[in-house]
Amino acid sequence: MKSSNKIKILIIDDEADILFTIQEICSIAGYETLTATNGKEGYELCKLHQPNLAIVDYHMPGWSGLITVKQIREIDTTASILVLTVDERQEVSDRFIEIGATDFAIKPIKAPDLIARINVNLKINEMQKKIVETRKSAFVDKGISPSTLKIICDFLKLQKENLTVEEITNGVGLAYQTVHRYVQYLLENEKLEVIPAYGQLGRPKNKYKLLE
């Protein structure tokens, strides 16, 4: 049980200026914040306070972001985990999502973008808690979160036109890397139809349609 109904955000980053900046942004937005300068300290705070969202830096001494995310997910199946990094490689994002992260953001991130990303991940947290309350697993095959998957699928159901990954990204407010991972999952499970968009210079850009 959480000791307070107020939303709690745990920020884990070894760079003091980034830690302070994110804390200020969260505080201005009205969220209660907890801070840690390394993964192990953040893990202990997570055990004690059960935050709604953990914002985790990738490159840290001691426990890396990967270790930190994995350890947090083992003790909390409902908290959203937003990873911050300068590394834009899709394989890095995929690895984080496989072990339980819900989203992925590239540094530096502007305050309005961070707040928007936080709000989406808090919505995922609410949905995760409802799933757990109904005794369903919070994470399924390959680390895919049903809550994040539902947000993407619900958005696609409302669309009258086929969309690219970039357009889906803009619509749901998650990172491109995150959306790309879930699109691949839906394709693997034959839930999406790929529709090449021709008529432009260069290679056709795939668009996607959710199958009934």
Kinemage of the C-alpha trace (Angstrom):
@kinemage 1
@onewidth
@group {chain A} dominant
@subgroup {mainchain}
@vectorlist {calphas} color= white
{ca met a 1} P 0.000 0.000 0.000
{ca lys a 2} L 1.250 3.477 -0.788
{ca ser a 3} L 1.471 5.826 2.184
{ca ser a 4} L -0.057 8.674 0.178
{ca asn a 5} L -2.496 9.040 -2.713
{ca lys a 6} L -0.286 11.711 -4.218
{ca ile a 7} L 1.537 10.647 -7.363
{ca lys a 8} L 5.173 9.817 -6.682
{ca ile a 9} L 7.941 9.959 -9.242
{ca leu a 10} L 11.354 8.449 -8.569
{ca ile a 11} L 14.234 10.033 -10.520
{ca ile a 12} L 17.507 8.085 -10.801
{ca asp a 13} L 20.447 9.867 -12.435
{ca asp a 14} L 24.085 10.246 -11.462
{ca glu a 15} L 24.343 13.769 -12.944
{ca ala a 16} L 23.324 16.314 -10.291
{ca asp a 17} L 22.224 19.020 -12.734
{ca ile a 18} L 19.967 16.657 -14.681
{ca leu a 19} L 18.553 15.223 -11.465
{ca phe a 20} L 17.751 18.730 -10.206
{ca thr a 21} L 16.201 19.826 -13.513
{ca ile a 22} L 13.899 16.816 -13.776
{ca gln a 23} L 12.929 17.177 -10.127
{ca glu a 24} L 12.009 20.840 -10.684
{ca ile a 25} L 9.937 19.978 -13.758
{ca cys a 26} L 8.071 17.258 -11.859
{ca ser a 27} L 7.508 19.490 -8.839
{ca ile a 28} L 6.140 22.329 -10.978
{ca ala a 29} L 3.755 19.818 -12.559
{ca gly a 30} L 2.529 18.962 -9.052
{ca tyr a 31} L 4.151 15.588 -8.531
{ca glu a 32} L 5.912 14.384 -5.403
{ca thr a 33} L 9.493 13.427 -6.218
{ca leu a 34} L 12.138 11.078 -4.840
{ca thr a 35} L 15.720 11.210 -6.095
{ca ala a 36} L 18.665 8.836 -6.223
{ca thr a 37} L 22.143 9.243 -7.689
{ca asn a 38} L 22.651 5.563 -8.486
{ca gly a 39} L 20.637 2.491 -9.403
{ca lys a 40} L 20.963 0.622 -6.122
{ca glu a 41} L 19.832 3.635 -4.105
{ca gly a 42} L 16.906 4.079 -6.468
{ca tyr a 43} L 15.986 0.421 -6.117
{ca glu a 44} L 15.890 0.757 -2.311
{ca leu a 45} L 13.693 3.871 -2.584
{ca cys a 46} L 11.401 1.996 -4.944
{ca lys a 47} L 10.989 -0.823 -2.428
{ca leu a 48} L 10.220 1.661 0.338
{ca his a 49} L 7.947 4.152 -1.441
{ca gln a 50} L 6.442 2.263 -4.420
{ca pro a 51} L 6.451 5.200 -6.861
{ca asn a 52} L 3.994 5.437 -9.736
{ca leu a 53} L 6.819 6.174 -12.158
{ca ala a 54} L 10.583 5.689 -12.137
{ca ile a 55} L 12.698 7.834 -14.483
{ca val a 56} L 15.986 5.981 -14.969
{ca asp a 57} L 19.216 7.104 -16.627
{ca tyr a 58} L 20.891 4.492 -18.845
{ca his a 59} L 24.578 5.221 -18.263
{ca met a 60} L 25.387 5.215 -14.543
{ca pro a 61} L 28.338 3.907 -12.515
{ca gly a 62} L 27.668 0.777 -10.479
{ca trp a 63} L 24.252 -0.470 -11.499
{ca ser a 64} L 23.602 0.484 -15.119
{ca gly a 65} L 20.151 1.509 -16.262
{ca leu a 66} L 19.567 -2.024 -17.532
{ca ile a 67} L 20.336 -3.592 -14.159
{ca thr a 68} L 18.302 -0.939 -12.352
{ca val a 69} L 15.229 -1.420 -14.547
{ca lys a 70} L 15.410 -5.198 -14.211
{ca gln a 71} L 15.702 -5.022 -10.416
{ca ile a 72} L 12.844 -2.526 -10.087
{ca arg a 73} L 10.587 -4.608 -12.297
{ca glu a 74} L 11.217 -7.684 -10.183
{ca ile a 75} L 9.763 -5.957 -7.098
{ca asp a 76} L 7.086 -3.816 -8.781
{ca thr a 77} L 4.985 -4.992 -11.729
{ca thr a 78} L 2.833 -1.859 -11.945
{ca ala a 79} L 5.204 1.132 -11.796
{ca ser a 80} L 5.926 2.718 -15.147
{ca ile a 81} L 9.616 3.010 -16.014
{ca leu a 82} L 10.832 5.763 -18.355
{ca val a 83} L 14.444 5.391 -19.485
{ca leu a 84} L 16.510 8.467 -20.424
{ca thr a 85} L 19.595 8.108 -22.622
{ca val a 86} L 21.623 9.711 -25.398
{ca asp a 87} L 21.773 6.345 -27.175
{ca glu a 88} L 19.204 6.280 -29.989
{ca arg a 89} L 19.768 2.694 -31.141
{ca gln a 90} L 16.592 0.656 -31.513
{ca glu a 91} L 18.294 -2.428 -30.070
{ca val a 92} L 18.937 -0.526 -26.827
{ca ser a 93} L 15.268 0.427 -26.575
{ca asp a 94} L 14.222 -3.151 -27.366
{ca arg a 95} L 16.424 -4.516 -24.605
{ca phe a 96} L 14.957 -2.111 -22.046
{ca ile a 97} L 11.391 -2.949 -23.041
{ca glu a 98} L 12.149 -6.671 -22.875
{ca ile a 99} L 13.159 -6.338 -19.220
{ca gly a 100} L 10.212 -4.154 -18.236
{ca ala a 101} L 10.641 -0.483 -19.189
{ca thr a 102} L 7.470 1.162 -20.478
{ca asp a 103} L 9.051 4.009 -22.433
{ca phe a 104} L 12.287 5.451 -23.716
{ca ala a 105} L 13.325 9.122 -24.194
{ca ile a 106} L 16.381 10.697 -25.796
{ca lys a 107} L 18.392 13.302 -23.884
{ca pro a 108} L 18.192 16.229 -23.834
{ca ile a 109} L 14.418 16.321 -23.502
{ca lys a 110} L 12.505 19.613 -23.271
{ca ala a 111} L 10.252 20.267 -20.286
{ca pro a 112} L 6.915 20.189 -22.205
{ca asp a 113} L 7.928 16.934 -23.901
{ca leu a 114} L 8.986 15.388 -20.599
{ca ile a 115} L 5.729 16.362 -18.897
{ca ala a 116} L 3.726 14.906 -21.795
{ca arg a 117} L 5.763 11.685 -21.612
{ca ile a 118} L 5.305 11.519 -17.832
{ca asn a 119} L 1.536 11.907 -18.181
{ca val a 120} L 1.320 9.045 -20.702
{ca asn a 121} L 3.395 6.787 -18.459
{ca leu a 122} L 1.273 7.642 -15.420
{ca lys a 123} L -1.766 6.586 -17.430
{ca ile a 124} L 0.019 3.302 -18.176
{ca asn a 125} L 0.672 2.925 -14.440
{ca glu a 126} L -3.040 3.317 -13.676
{ca met a 127} L -3.907 0.690 -16.253
{ca gln a 128} L -1.216 -1.667 -14.949
{ca lys a 129} L -2.664 -1.481 -11.455
{ca lys a 130} L -6.124 -2.325 -12.763
{ca ile a 131} L -4.724 -5.322 -14.627
{ca val a 132} L -2.994 -6.589 -11.484
{ca glu a 133} L -6.182 -6.068 -9.485
{ca thr a 134} L -7.979 -8.369 -11.910
{ca arg a 135} L -5.159 -10.882 -11.331
{ca lys a 136} L -3.733 -10.767 -14.843
{ca ser a 137} L 0.003 -10.650 -15.480
{ca ala a 138} L 1.247 -7.086 -15.913
{ca phe a 139} L 3.801 -8.097 -18.542
{ca val a 140} L 3.462 -10.712 -21.219
{ca asp a 141} L 5.607 -12.091 -24.033
{ca lys a 142} L 9.011 -10.388 -24.506
{ca gly a 143} L 8.337 -7.771 -21.856
{ca ile a 144} L 5.340 -6.276 -23.661
{ca ser a 145} L 3.068 -4.369 -21.317
{ca pro a 146} L -0.664 -4.943 -21.947
{ca ser a 147} L -1.313 -1.352 -20.810
{ca thr a 148} L 1.053 0.185 -23.353
{ca leu a 149} L -0.214 -2.212 -26.007
{ca lys a 150} L -3.803 -1.159 -25.280
{ca ile a 151} L -2.949 2.537 -25.612
{ca ile a 152} L -1.450 1.927 -29.057
{ca cys a 153} L -4.226 -0.412 -30.232
{ca asp a 154} L -7.003 1.889 -28.969
{ca phe a 155} L -5.416 4.773 -30.878
{ca leu a 156} L -5.173 2.709 -34.077
{ca lys a 157} L -8.812 1.621 -33.779
{ca leu a 158} L -9.903 5.257 -33.970
{ca gln a 159} L -7.950 6.008 -37.142
{ca lys a 160} L -9.666 6.149 -40.527
{ca glu a 161} L -6.353 6.203 -42.398
{ca asn a 162} L -3.304 3.993 -42.292
{ca leu a 163} L -0.397 5.448 -40.300
{ca thr a 164} L 3.395 5.309 -40.257
{ca val a 165} L 5.303 4.561 -37.052
{ca glu a 166} L 6.108 8.305 -36.823
{ca glu a 167} L 2.415 9.195 -37.033
{ca ile a 168} L 1.497 6.619 -34.403
{ca thr a 169} L 4.289 7.982 -32.198
{ca asn a 170} L 2.918 11.522 -32.452
{ca gly a 171} L -0.589 10.288 -31.726
{ca val a 172} L 0.095 8.280 -28.574
{ca gly a 173} L 2.830 10.458 -27.047
{ca leu a 174} L 5.361 7.677 -26.540
{ca ala a 175} L 8.902 7.421 -27.920
{ca tyr a 176} L 9.487 6.303 -31.504
{ca gln a 177} L 11.642 3.446 -30.207
{ca thr a 178} L 8.853 2.302 -27.891
{ca val a 179} L 6.180 2.437 -30.584
{ca his a 180} L 8.449 0.674 -33.088
{ca arg a 181} L 8.907 -2.186 -30.623
{ca tyr a 182} L 5.152 -2.611 -30.134
{ca val a 183} L 4.455 -2.350 -33.869
{ca gln a 184} L 6.918 -5.202 -34.446
{ca tyr a 185} L 5.176 -7.222 -31.722
{ca leu a 186} L 1.779 -6.654 -33.362
{ca leu a 187} L 3.207 -7.637 -36.749
{ca glu a 188} L 4.700 -10.826 -35.316
{ca asn a 189} L 1.301 -11.710 -33.894
{ca glu a 190} L -0.518 -10.815 -37.138
{ca lys a 191} L -2.483 -7.977 -35.568
{ca leu a 192} L -1.257 -5.353 -38.055
{ca glu a 193} L -1.318 -5.156 -41.832
{ca val a 194} L 1.650 -3.507 -43.579
{ca ile a 195} L 0.700 -1.134 -46.393
{ca pro a 196} L 3.623 0.342 -48.397
{ca ala a 197} L 3.069 4.022 -49.252
{ca tyr a 198} L 4.297 4.656 -52.809
{ca gly a 199} L 4.386 7.855 -54.856
{ca gln a 200} L 7.274 9.594 -53.090
{ca leu a 201} L 10.965 9.785 -53.870
{ca gly a 202} L 13.110 7.110 -52.271
{ca arg a 203} L 11.971 3.897 -50.701
{ca pro a 204} L 8.269 3.516 -49.834
{ca lys a 205} L 7.455 4.204 -46.196
{ca asn a 206} L 5.345 1.525 -44.566
{ca lys a 207} L 1.996 2.382 -43.089
{ca tyr a 208} L 0.047 0.154 -40.755
{ca lys a 209} L -3.564 -0.871 -40.274
{ca leu a 210} L -4.920 -2.656 -37.198
{ca leu a 211} L -6.628 -5.905 -38.122
{ca glu a 212} L -9.949 -6.853 -36.581
